[in-house]
Amino acid sequence: MNNKEEKPHDLNSSFQLNIIARDVTLGFGERAFSAAGAAVLSAVLVNPLDVAKTRLQAQAAGVPYHDLCRTSCFESNTEGIARLWRGTCASLALAVPTVGIYLPCYDIFRNSLEEFTSSNTPSLTPYVPLAAGAVARSLACITCYPIELARTRMQAFKDTQAGVKPPGVWKTLVGVISEVRTTNNLQRSLQNYRFLWTGLGAQIARDVPFSAICWSTLEPLRRQIIGLVGEQTSIATILAANFSAGFVAGSIAAFVTCPLDVAKTRRQIEKDSSRALKMTTKHTLVEMWSDGGIKGLFAGVGPRVARTGPSVGIVVTFYEVVKYALLQRSWSRDGDNL
């Protein structure tokens, strides 16, 4: 009788432990492959909203746009619909390595910390997603930041010469360094390559809280949905649970961290190299408040939330579905060998 009364709780707990145990069997390469596919899909689908968000934030910072369309944020008379995918190559160049580092590292950190806390300090287990997400995101941000800088600049600034192909990632980064060289002598120019990491503090200040909020919301919600199904899991169940949890968690985290995203954009698009190197996230936030108040702090919040919710849902769903498929393939192969 006691066994029957404890059955729902026991099934849910054992199921969650079983999922974690199976997940540990995947290697970093398999996780990175899953993450790379998720990154490509998300980057292409949501890039127009990313451009819209960046344009609105750049406009709030003083970058001039004439006849700006609020819904599409591109100058229809001179740029055309293709502008909505401006910076897609940079987004792909950024998303693949960033997500390829971020999600596998998050998985590995989460699994290790959950194993440790469940055995030693169970009261800390609920905070594992928060810590794992923050550390994994910091690692990914520092590694791939120059590409993030190039993408933001490519999206924010309008092409000035008609008929001239806009600069790609490499030319944009060379241009960033060239701006520094014009104000420094040649002997000191190598030291100023740190300009490629201008705004990294704002990026980390945005992404660490974002990851902490996102994962601490996503994990319990996802596990609760999957736990309701129990052992009867399928691709459809994994897809629905991850997309729903990712959409909700991503939307909440995007809204809360919007002021930090605006601060990051302002620092990245600053063309005065001496001023850019002296800017701090705190100073930028104060400046934003002085310029536009609450509206200035939340510039582009609509496109940001509209982009991030589906993006997190797509990335997490694709990642987990591919992992599930790889695990199923591994189990089938192991079963055939028995």
Secondary structure, 3 states (H helix, E strand, C coil): CHHHHHHHHHHHHHHHHHHHHHHHCCCHHHHHHHHHHHHHHHHHHHHHHHHHHHHHHHHHCCCCCCCCCCCCCCCCCCCCHHHHHCCHHHHHHHHHHHHHHHHHHHHHHHHHHHHHHHHHCHHHHHHHHHHHHHHHHHHHHHHHHHHHHHHHHHHHCCCCCCCCCCCCHHHHHHHHHHHHHCCCCHHHHHHHHHHHHCCHHHHHHHHHHHHHHHHHHHHHHHHHHHHHHCCCCCHHHHHHHHHHHHHHHHHHHHHHCHHHHHHHHHHHHCCCHHHHHHCCHHHHHHHHHHHHHHHHHCCCHHHHHHHHHHHHHHHHHHHHHHHHHHHHHHHHHHHHHC
